[in-house]
Amino acid sequence: MSLTNLADKELVLMISWAKKIPGFVELSLADQIHLLKCCWLEILMLGLMWRSVDHPGKLIFSPDFKLNREEGQCVEGIMEIFDMLLAATSRFRELKLQREEYVCLKAMILLNSNLCTSSPQTAEELESRNKMLRLLDSVIDALVWAISKLGLSTQEQTLHLGHLTMLLSHIRHVSNKGMDHLSTMKRKNVVLVYDLLLEMLDANTSSSSSQPSSSPSSDTYCDA
């Protein structure tokens, strides 16, 4: 199975996961789709890091698809991204990332993905933003609570929280590089891009180039 095929299947699972976040489906359908469009590759990459955290030097794309650095060289132009993914995974390993923390970070990426891209212009947009902020606050509270159960001192808890959240900007950076790579490979017809992945990639490419966005359709989202 190819990486793009795996990514397409992961996207379907990601949408199902997002709908289970308490309060997420209470957002407008347009907001739900837009949030996922803004951060889908970050979420997939964080999931990859989580699967790989107990396997130093390897990335675990699926139970039967594992690559070390040498094997990763078979994928054209991916080595810089591969090394960045390994480095972030190693850092999570050093921090002894727990499942509860991973789930909270994943939800934080989703809910924070669009908060600073524009200012609300209408009362409806302001209310929508406030709903997202309330959801994000609840996720941050859950992360703080999860860290409080690790048996660390108050100072250690604060440092641990800081180190975890600092990794989110690194994941965004790797995601941007990954998006550029995927777009280049698609343009060159080097890789086969599947249905949902194609929709997400086209939506992101249109958004970054300030062209009208072809966001994943409501039908696609609702069927997931």
SVG drawing of the C-alpha trace seen along z (x, -y; Angstrom):
<svg xmlns="http://www.w3.org/2000/svg" viewBox="-25 -43 45 49">
<polyline fill="none" stroke="black" stroke-width="0.4" points="0.0,0.0 1.4,-3.4 1.8,-6.4 -0.8,-8.4 -3.3,-5.5 -2.6,-5.2 -3.0,-8.9 -6.4,-8.8 -7.6,-6.1 -6.2,-8.0 -8.2,-11.1 -11.5,-9.2 -10.6,-8.0 -9.5,-11.6 -12.9,-13.0 -14.7,-10.3 -12.3,-11.1 -13.0,-14.9 -16.7,-14.3 -16.3,-12.6 -14.6,-15.6 -17.2,-16.9 -18.8,-20.1 -17.1,-19.8 -20.3,-18.9 -22.0,-21.8 -19.9,-24.1 -21.3,-25.0 -20.6,-22.4 -18.6,-25.0 -16.4,-25.6 -15.9,-21.9 -14.8,-21.3 -12.6,-24.4 -10.8,-23.5 -10.0,-20.0 -8.8,-21.5 -6.4,-23.8 -4.6,-21.1 -5.2,-17.7 -1.5,-17.0 -0.4,-18.2 -2.9,-15.7 -1.7,-12.9 1.9,-13.6 1.3,-13.8 -0.5,-10.4 2.6,-9.0 4.9,-10.3 2.7,-8.7 2.8,-5.3 6.6,-5.6 7.4,-6.9 8.4,-3.4 10.4,-2.6 13.6,-4.7 14.9,-5.4 11.8,-4.2 8.5,-5.8 5.5,-3.5 3.1,-4.4 1.0,-1.3 1.5,2.1 2.8,3.5 4.5,0.4 7.6,-0.7 10.6,-2.7 13.9,-3.5 16.0,-6.3 17.8,-4.2 14.6,-2.7 13.0,-6.2 15.5,-7.2 13.5,-5.3 10.8,-8.0 11.8,-10.9 12.7,-14.2 11.5,-13.1 14.7,-12.8 14.5,-16.3 10.9,-15.7 11.8,-12.2 14.6,-13.5 12.4,-16.2 9.7,-13.7 12.3,-11.4 13.6,-14.4 10.1,-15.4 9.3,-11.8 12.6,-11.5 11.6,-14.6 8.2,-13.1 10.0,-10.0 12.3,-12.0 9.2,-13.7 7.6,-10.3 4.4,-11.3 1.3,-9.7 -1.8,-8.7 -4.0,-11.3 -1.4,-14.0 -1.3,-12.9 -5.1,-13.1 -5.2,-16.5 -2.4,-17.8 -4.2,-16.4 -7.4,-18.2 -5.5,-21.4 -4.0,-21.3 -7.5,-21.0 -9.2,-23.7 -6.3,-26.2 -5.7,-25.8 -7.8,-28.8 -8.0,-31.1 -5.4,-33.6 -6.0,-33.6 -8.6,-36.4 -10.6,-38.6 -14.3,-38.0 -16.3,-40.6 -19.8,-39.7 -21.7,-38.8 -22.1,-35.2 -18.3,-34.9 -17.6,-36.3 -19.9,-33.7 -18.3,-30.9 -14.9,-32.0 -16.0,-32.1 -17.3,-28.5 -14.0,-27.4 -12.2,-29.2 -14.4,-27.5 -13.7,-24.1 -10.0,-24.9 -10.0,-26.0 -11.6,-22.7 -8.9,-20.7 -6.1,-22.7 -7.7,-22.1 -7.8,-18.3 -4.1,-18.5 -3.2,-20.3 -5.2,-17.6 -3.4,-14.8 0.0,-16.3 -1.0,-16.7 -1.4,-12.9 2.2,-12.2 3.6,-12.5 5.7,-15.6 6.3,-18.7 4.4,-21.9 7.5,-23.3 8.1,-20.1 4.4,-20.1 4.8,-23.7 8.0,-22.8 6.5,-19.6 3.5,-21.5 5.7,-24.1 7.9,-21.5 4.9,-19.7 3.3,-22.8 6.5,-24.1 6.6,-21.0 3.3,-22.1 5.1,-24.8 7.6,-22.2 4.8,-20.0 3.3,-22.9 6.7,-23.5 7.1,-19.9 3.5,-19.9 4.1,-22.9 7.1,-21.2 5.1,-18.0 2.3,-19.9 4.9,-21.5 6.3,-18.1 2.9,-16.5 1.9,-19.3 5.1,-19.0 4.8,-15.3 1.1,-15.6 2.1,-18.3 4.8,-16.0 2.4,-13.1 4.9,-11.1 2.4,-9.9 -1.2,-8.7 -3.4,-10.9 -6.7,-9.4 -10.1,-10.9 -10.3,-12.5 -6.6,-13.3 -6.9,-15.0 -9.8,-17.1 -7.8,-18.2 -4.6,-18.9 -6.5,-20.9 -8.3,-22.9 -5.0,-23.7 -3.2,-24.6 -6.0,-26.9 -6.1,-28.5 -2.3,-29.1 -2.4,-30.7 -5.4,-32.9 -7.5,-31.3 -11.1,-30.3 -10.9,-27.3 -12.4,-23.9 -12.9,-22.6 -13.9,-19.0 -17.5,-18.7 -20.2,-18.5 -21.2,-15.1 -17.7,-13.8 -17.5,-15.0 -20.9,-13.8 -20.3,-10.3 -17.0,-9.9"/>
</svg>
